Amino acid sequence: MVVGEISQQRNLIIIGGGPGGYTAAVRGAQLGLSVTLIEQAEIGGTCLNKGCIPSKTFTHAAKKRAETVHLQELGIGDGTAAFDFSKLLAYKDKVIVGLRTGVESLCKNNKIEVIRGKATFLGPDKIGVENGHQFDIYEFEQAIIATGSSPVLPLSLNAEGKRIILSHNIFELEELPEHLLVKGNDYMALEVASSFAALGAKVSILFEDNTGFAFDESIHKEMLRLFKRRKIEVHRDVQIISVNETDDEIAVIFQNDKKVEKTIWGSHLFVTGTRAANVESLGISRIGVKQTNEGFILVDGSLRTSIPSIYAIGDVTEGPLLAVKAIKQGKAVVEEIAGMKPEVDLTFTPVVAHTLPPAVSVGLTEQKARDFGIEVRVSQFPLGGNGYAAITGKKDGFIKVISNPETEMISGIHMIGEGAIELSGSFVQLLEMAAKEEDVKFPLYAHPGYSEGLLEAVEGLIDQAIHAAPAKKKDLLNI
């Protein structure tokens, strides 16, 4: 190993080139900071290369394949479509490379110094970077840790199993699984089950319980209904006893909700697992950076760690492990370094699943509101009554609005159905501005369009939805 003899001086060093890291780098450059970005793998991080982008490419393909029957109704095709899994993989790689090249160009155009290698803290203002036989030392004024997280297989499963798949490699399978078993109830498990089934795989999903389900209970029920209709086998309230693997199959032995022991065989088992912060090789404990018992880095309201010169953002910190959090924090932390007064509030972080159809939850669920003792008024507008949904054939799902009957303030908006992802930004905006029912009812909405469903859901709170059957009087106020 060749060690640099002299420490090189840098202003701001960012470790990790994922969505939080490169966003921080670009925003820092925009604010006139001299930025050095260190990445040991590919620019774009897990999100671009192994997570968000590959998974959404699969859900996009699944959505298109599911549309073939409707296309026949429009006079397009015969209702069938050949599917070449290898072409999907090639398209996924094409998208990833294109986006990664775009991020690399952003760094170049913003005059961001990109250094390849593995970073290790040597002190509160000094870092070493190893790249092959080269080891260079840098002194910095500020540093931002944005190294993300990695999936971890539960201890109860066989870590050496070749047919047990985690989120970072499910989209790298060379062939479509014959029978995919899915364990989990988070957005990733739901997306994988939904998309792989639409692409032609037999899918069985195992829910151990509903306590970790992040969506409103009404969305959960609708998803179960749609899974059943699409022949996705659902096992609820299961307790997994063991997992056994052969050269050709994998078997999950579990106890079902009736306390009966059952065995289900599949070609692969997908497990979302837990996630661990990518901090082991950073040497942060040696220099006194405080962490939680789970290994996440503790930060204050300014995203500063226990070392004043070092900040941390994204998955290495506590809170939701989402790219949207990392991006928001990435912008805020460099604005803080530049002397501005940014604010990060994750209260209304949308919970999103790119299922078929997609689902979104923002704010309080109905059950949470009741648990908090909050008086609620609830309205649920079915998309079957929406004109544009009738045109597109995407009539599954609904928009649900929860408000306070006294203040008329909206406290939660939940949707499953076509357009949910695009409308989620409007849902967040309404809750952030503490919108009242009138704030939704006053504006004009494009007709026909999915957004009219939001208007009718709010009008339904007082039984004024035009395209919904009148509610019984006792249903207008749910207390």
DOSEKE-120952 format. One line per 8 residues: number of its first residue (from 0); their letters; for each residue x, z, y of C-alpha. Coordinates in steps of 0.001 Angstrom, whole numbers, plus 500000, padded with zeros to 6 digits. Layout:
% residues N
NUM) a) X,Z,Y ~ ...
***
This chain:
% residues 479
0) mvvgeisq) 500000,500000,500000 ~ 501235,499075,503449 ~ 500448,501737,506064 ~ 500257,500826,509723 ~ 502977,502677,511595 ~ 501099,503122,514860 ~ 497554,504299,515431 ~ 495501,501645,517157
8) qrnliiig) 493179,502714,519973 ~ 489498,501841,519909 ~ 486551,502721,522140 ~ 483560,502730,519776 ~ 483876,502355,515999 ~ 480796,501751,513860 ~ 481136,502231,510101 ~ 478654,500101,508190
16) ggpggyta) 477334,496639,508998 ~ 473753,497053,507810 ~ 470672,496728,510066 ~ 471448,499988,511881 ~ 475170,499318,512219 ~ 475101,495730,513435 ~ 472139,496456,515739 ~ 474132,499292,517293
24) avrgaqlg) 477134,496989,517638 ~ 475191,494246,519412 ~ 473362,496664,521718 ~ 476688,498350,522518 ~ 478205,494992,523440 ~ 475179,494219,525603 ~ 475820,497462,527484 ~ 479465,496568,528083
32) lsvtlieq) 481046,498760,525411 ~ 484082,497634,523419 ~ 482839,497725,519822 ~ 484627,497665,516460 ~ 482468,497259,513345 ~ 483895,498219,509933 ~ 482247,496909,506749 ~ 483651,497112,503215
40) aeiggtcl) 481185,494663,501630 ~ 478858,492079,503165 ~ 477577,492136,506732 ~ 473865,492930,506695 ~ 474179,495815,504251 ~ 471832,496582,501376 ~ 468742,495569,503346 ~ 469799,491974,503905
48) nkgcipsk) 471789,491387,500720 ~ 470043,493419,498018 ~ 466890,495064,499393 ~ 464480,494073,502168 ~ 465206,490352,502338 ~ 465408,489617,498574 ~ 462294,491694,497869 ~ 460252,490017,500589
56) tfthaakk) 461417,486602,499366 ~ 459919,487492,495982 ~ 456666,488772,497491 ~ 456426,485608,499606 ~ 456846,483448,496490 ~ 454281,485557,494619 ~ 451798,485140,497451 ~ 452223,481359,497433
64) raetvhlq) 451803,481155,493653 ~ 448661,483277,493850 ~ 447157,480792,496322 ~ 447046,477866,493880 ~ 443409,478432,492845 ~ 442254,478568,496469 ~ 444258,475437,497262 ~ 442279,473621,494568
72) elgigdgt) 439074,474610,496396 ~ 440532,472931,499477 ~ 441227,469774,497505 ~ 444950,470428,497129 ~ 446333,470299,493595 ~ 444556,471153,490369 ~ 444765,474958,490497 ~ 447944,475154,488440
80) aafdfskl) 451564,475188,489536 ~ 454795,475025,487584 ~ 457161,477846,488398 ~ 460950,477626,488173 ~ 462464,481117,488431 ~ 465971,479705,488938 ~ 464821,477878,492070 ~ 463402,481096,493468
88) laykdkvi) 466775,482770,492943 ~ 468509,479867,494658 ~ 466086,480052,497582 ~ 466608,483817,497856 ~ 470378,483295,498024 ~ 469933,480554,500614 ~ 467872,482872,502843 ~ 470385,485706,502468
96) vglrtgve) 473373,483512,503303 ~ 471572,482006,506286 ~ 470633,485375,507742 ~ 474056,486866,507028 ~ 475748,483933,508741 ~ 473444,484501,511693 ~ 474456,488164,511972 ~ 478134,487233,511726
104) slcknnki) 477619,484748,514560 ~ 475908,487425,516635 ~ 478956,489660,516216 ~ 481303,486828,517163 ~ 479256,485738,520184 ~ 479043,489335,521419 ~ 482823,489717,521008 ~ 482431,492481,518417
112) evirgkat) 485591,493143,516420 ~ 484755,493085,512695 ~ 487204,494784,510330 ~ 486855,494532,506547 ~ 487739,497562,504465 ~ 486826,501072,503333 ~ 486833,503673,506101 ~ 487908,507307,505752
120) flgpdkig) 487983,509942,508467 ~ 491435,511440,508981 ~ 490300,513705,511814 ~ 487542,514128,514418 ~ 488947,511180,516395 ~ 490923,509252,513790 ~ 489977,506935,510957 ~ 491853,505040,508264
128) venghqfd) 490754,501671,506904 ~ 491918,500468,503492 ~ 491706,496775,502633 ~ 493602,495889,499476 ~ 497213,496902,500017 ~ 496755,497293,503774 ~ 495955,500652,505361 ~ 495481,500840,509137
136) iyefeqai) 494834,503867,511324 ~ 492556,503854,514350 ~ 491925,506482,517007 ~ 488496,506350,518606 ~ 486529,507851,521466 ~ 483214,507719,519566 ~ 482242,506741,516038 ~ 478887,506000,514444
144) iatgsspv) 478313,506435,510705 ~ 475819,503832,509468 ~ 476757,503487,505806 ~ 473223,503654,504382 ~ 472167,504929,500964 ~ 472155,503852,497318 ~ 469549,504300,494558 ~ 470209,506990,491991
152) lplslnae) 468733,506974,488506 ~ 466798,510160,487624 ~ 468728,512471,485314 ~ 465903,512267,482767 ~ 466704,508597,482076 ~ 469606,507096,480212 ~ 472108,506081,482890 ~ 473853,503650,480525
160) gkriilsh) 470759,501622,479753 ~ 471149,497904,480467 ~ 467396,497359,480595 ~ 466783,500068,483185 ~ 466811,498442,486606 ~ 467102,499993,490070 ~ 466088,498505,493409 ~ 469506,497009,494177
168) nifeleel) 469517,494721,491121 ~ 465878,493956,490249 ~ 466095,490785,492345 ~ 469277,489644,490632 ~ 467777,489216,487158 ~ 468544,485742,485844 ~ 465209,485391,484046 ~ 461672,486541,484723
176) pehllvkg) 461032,489685,482623 ~ 458668,489136,479710 ~ 457098,492595,480145 ~ 458191,494654,483136 ~ 457514,498383,483052 ~ 457430,499940,486550 ~ 457862,503652,487124 ~ 456999,504946,490585
184) ndymalev) 454347,505009,493286 ~ 456306,504232,496461 ~ 456146,500953,498349 ~ 458981,499380,496335 ~ 457324,500095,492978 ~ 454025,498695,494245 ~ 455701,495557,495620 ~ 457645,494919,492416
192) assfaalg) 454562,495383,490213 ~ 452420,493161,492423 ~ 454904,490322,492933 ~ 456287,490082,489387 ~ 452748,490005,487988 ~ 451831,487151,490340 ~ 454989,485295,489315 ~ 453896,485385,485676
200) akvsilfe) 455387,488501,484103 ~ 453319,490968,482144 ~ 453466,494217,484151 ~ 452626,497834,483336 ~ 452952,500534,485973 ~ 453336,504249,485280 ~ 452202,506699,487957 ~ 453536,510191,487249
208) dntgfafd) 451295,511663,489949 ~ 449710,510828,493290 ~ 451515,513430,495379 ~ 454160,510972,496531 ~ 451702,508201,497383 ~ 452217,507536,501088 ~ 449019,505606,501790 ~ 445494,506750,502489
216) esihkeml) 443596,507559,499289 ~ 441170,504699,499931 ~ 444087,502223,499812 ~ 445256,503776,496558 ~ 441830,503215,495008 ~ 441704,499630,496236 ~ 445172,498917,494854 ~ 444163,500267,491456
224) rlfkrrki) 441072,498052,491506 ~ 443128,494979,492387 ~ 445800,495821,489800 ~ 443115,496004,487125 ~ 441635,492671,488222 ~ 445085,491066,488021 ~ 445626,492507,484549 ~ 448358,494933,485623
232) evhrdvqi) 448186,497778,483128 ~ 448026,501120,484949 ~ 448851,504482,483373 ~ 447968,507396,485653 ~ 449170,511000,485736 ~ 451767,510403,483038 ~ 454599,512701,482034 ~ 457560,510756,480669
240) isvnetdd) 459030,512352,477559 ~ 461855,509960,476755 ~ 463167,506436,477207 ~ 464761,504586,474295 ~ 466479,501229,474424 ~ 467390,498629,471814 ~ 469201,495330,472224 ~ 465897,493540,472821
248) eiavifqn) 463416,496088,474197 ~ 462950,499364,475973 ~ 460385,501993,475005 ~ 458907,504651,477263 ~ 457318,507588,475466 ~ 454924,509506,477694 ~ 451964,511837,477757 ~ 448932,510352,479494
256) dkkvekti) 446287,512029,481674 ~ 444387,513052,478529 ~ 447511,514794,477151 ~ 447871,512166,474424 ~ 451380,510992,473561 ~ 451794,507233,473810 ~ 454589,504682,473598 ~ 454813,501516,475651
264) wgshlfvt) 457351,498762,474959 ~ 458734,496347,477524 ~ 461629,494001,478153 ~ 462780,495935,481264 ~ 462052,499209,483058 ~ 462159,499230,486860 ~ 462694,502655,488445 ~ 462754,503257,492192
272) gtraanve) 464614,506529,491651 ~ 465903,508676,494469 ~ 468479,507666,497066 ~ 471784,509276,497997 ~ 473617,508892,501299 ~ 476737,506697,501082 ~ 479174,509285,502415 ~ 481380,510281,499467
280) slgisrig) 484371,508145,500427 ~ 484174,508936,504157 ~ 485878,512330,503923 ~ 483410,513874,506372 ~ 483306,517289,504688 ~ 487050,517585,505187 ~ 486703,517292,508958 ~ 483659,519573,509215
288) vkqtnegf) 480680,517213,509491 ~ 477688,519285,508378 ~ 475355,517979,505676 ~ 472121,519019,503999 ~ 472094,520283,500418 ~ 471113,516740,499385 ~ 474149,515268,501152 ~ 472483,513747,504209
296) ilvdgslr) 474264,514157,507545 ~ 472743,516637,509994 ~ 472263,515273,513509 ~ 470744,516591,516732 ~ 468171,514879,518939 ~ 470882,512577,520275 ~ 471948,511632,516715 ~ 475218,513492,517228
304) tsipsiya) 476752,515246,514223 ~ 478447,518651,514254 ~ 481555,516781,515468 ~ 480812,515792,519100 ~ 482658,512473,518876 ~ 480800,511335,515730 ~ 477191,510147,515471 ~ 475117,509139,512424
312) igdvtegp) 472098,506854,512018 ~ 469840,505404,509347 ~ 469736,506358,505692 ~ 472690,508757,505927 ~ 470449,511062,508005 ~ 467283,512927,507049 ~ 463884,511277,507390 ~ 462352,508078,506058
320) llavkaik) 464876,505787,504371 ~ 463762,502644,506142 ~ 465545,499847,507969 ~ 463162,500229,510900 ~ 464451,503767,511432 ~ 468074,502641,511304 ~ 467446,499810,513785 ~ 465686,502097,516257
328) qgkavvee) 468381,504766,515969 ~ 471142,502158,516228 ~ 469882,501022,519612 ~ 469288,504576,520827 ~ 472680,506002,519894 ~ 474704,503412,521823 ~ 472368,503797,524790 ~ 473132,507528,524633
336) iagmkpev) 476872,506786,524515 ~ 476449,504441,527500 ~ 474919,507270,529542 ~ 471267,506344,529219 ~ 468462,508652,528075 ~ 466847,507012,525025 ~ 464226,508638,522828 ~ 463531,508213,519118
344) dltftpvv) 460190,509442,517798 ~ 459424,508641,514152 ~ 455937,510179,514167 ~ 454145,506869,513866 ~ 456551,505084,511577 ~ 454357,502609,509679 ~ 454234,502853,505892 ~ 454234,499263,504680
352) ahtlppav) 453981,497577,501288 ~ 454224,493783,500902 ~ 451854,493833,497946 ~ 449180,491216,497225 ~ 447429,491846,499557 ~ 449749,493900,501787 ~ 449015,497471,502846 ~ 449815,499529,505942
360) svglteqk) 449248,503156,506923 ~ 449911,504510,510410 ~ 449151,508043,511582 ~ 447050,510614,509772 ~ 445348,509799,506513 ~ 441819,511076,506104 ~ 442969,513739,503646 ~ 445816,514909,505899
368) ardfgiev) 443456,515252,508831 ~ 441106,517385,506772 ~ 444009,519457,505436 ~ 444984,520204,509041 ~ 441411,521253,509785 ~ 440902,518331,512160 ~ 437367,517080,512727 ~ 437239,513383,511886
376) rvsqfplg) 435013,510364,512231 ~ 435764,507584,509761 ~ 434872,503906,509627 ~ 435929,501361,507031 ~ 435298,497654,507672 ~ 435551,495349,504623 ~ 437437,492111,505202 ~ 434711,490374,503222
384) gngyaait) 432730,490463,506479 ~ 435495,488776,508486 ~ 435030,485080,509257 ~ 438695,484143,509052 ~ 439079,485972,505730 ~ 436226,483819,504396 ~ 438036,480649,505533 ~ 441377,481613,503986
392) gkkdgfik) 439854,483072,500824 ~ 441671,486377,501513 ~ 438611,488646,501465 ~ 440077,491581,499512 ~ 440676,494828,501394 ~ 439553,496606,504523 ~ 440590,498227,507793 ~ 439967,501945,508094
400) visnpete) 440021,503898,511364 ~ 440056,507677,511763 ~ 439193,509277,515102 ~ 438199,512613,516627 ~ 434443,512646,517346 ~ 434859,514882,520419 ~ 437812,513204,522155 ~ 437263,509737,520593
408) misgihmi) 441051,509591,520173 ~ 442289,507511,517262 ~ 444518,509458,514871 ~ 445011,507025,511989 ~ 444651,503336,511130 ~ 444961,502060,507567 ~ 444649,498561,506201 ~ 444959,496702,502932
416) gegaiels) 444426,492988,503230 ~ 445830,489757,504587 ~ 447344,490206,508050 ~ 448133,493900,507592 ~ 451872,493474,508205 ~ 451373,491518,511423 ~ 448700,493922,512708 ~ 450782,497028,511935
424) gsfvqlle) 452618,496731,515262 ~ 449294,496907,517103 ~ 448292,499946,515041 ~ 451518,501743,515973 ~ 451121,500811,519628 ~ 447579,502191,519758 ~ 448625,505531,518309 ~ 451742,505744,520493
432) maakeedv) 449620,505296,523634 ~ 447123,507911,522389 ~ 444409,505259,522446 ~ 440733,506109,522432 ~ 438010,504096,520754 ~ 437186,502361,524043 ~ 440781,501095,524319 ~ 440177,499066,521160
440) kfplyahp) 436626,497968,521972 ~ 437312,496767,525534 ~ 439740,493811,524994 ~ 438770,490336,523794 ~ 439872,489253,520309 ~ 440633,485755,519045 ~ 437782,484357,516970 ~ 438005,483816,514123
448) gyseglle) 440924,486083,513273 ~ 441895,489054,511135 ~ 442307,491221,514267 ~ 438530,491194,514702 ~ 438444,493487,511692 ~ 440137,496212,513751 ~ 437491,495834,516466 ~ 434668,496072,513950
456) aveglidq) 436243,499066,512203 ~ 436279,500935,515531 ~ 432769,499777,516421 ~ 431695,501043,513020 ~ 432592,504593,514063 ~ 429282,504630,515954 ~ 427470,502117,513743 ~ 427957,499168,516096
464) aihaapak) 429937,496824,513815 ~ 428160,493473,513938 ~ 429240,492162,510524 ~ 428687,495328,508486 ~ 425567,496847,507005 ~ 424201,499793,509021 ~ 425672,503095,507936 ~ 423469,505970,506915
472) kkdllni) 423173,508445,509746 ~ 424854,511176,507766 ~ 427897,508909,507292 ~ 428536,508396,511004 ~ 430154,511810,511354 ~ 432303,512974,508459 ~ 433251,516600,508958
***
